[in-house]
Amino acid sequence: MEHIISVVLKELKFGSIKDEMWLSKAGEIS
């Protein structure tokens, strides 16, 4: 179970990083 939780947390972290990159790119465009 701990392994699954760690994988989910990693995906959430990478997902938030991608969102931040998208926000920064959108800010540069606008």
C-alpha positions in Angstrom: 0.0 0.0 0.0 2.8 2.4 0.9 4.3 1.9 -2.6 1.0 2.8 -4.3 0.6 5.9 -2.1 4.1 7.1 -2.9 3.5 6.6 -6.7 0.2 8.7 -6.4 2.0 11.4 -4.5 4.8 11.5 -7.2 2.2 11.8 -9.9 0.4 14.6 -8.0 3.7 16.5 -7.7 4.6 16.1 -11.4 1.0 17.1 -12.3 1.3 20.3 -10.2 4.7 21.1 -11.8 3.1 20.7 -15.3 0.2 23.0 -14.2 2.7 25.6 -13.0 4.6 25.4 -16.4 1.3 25.8 -18.3 0.4 28.8 -16.1 3.8 30.5 -16.7 3.5 29.9 -20.5 0.0 31.2 -20.6 1.1 34.3 -18.7 4.0 34.9 -21.2 1.6 34.6 -24.2 -1.0 37.0 -22.7 
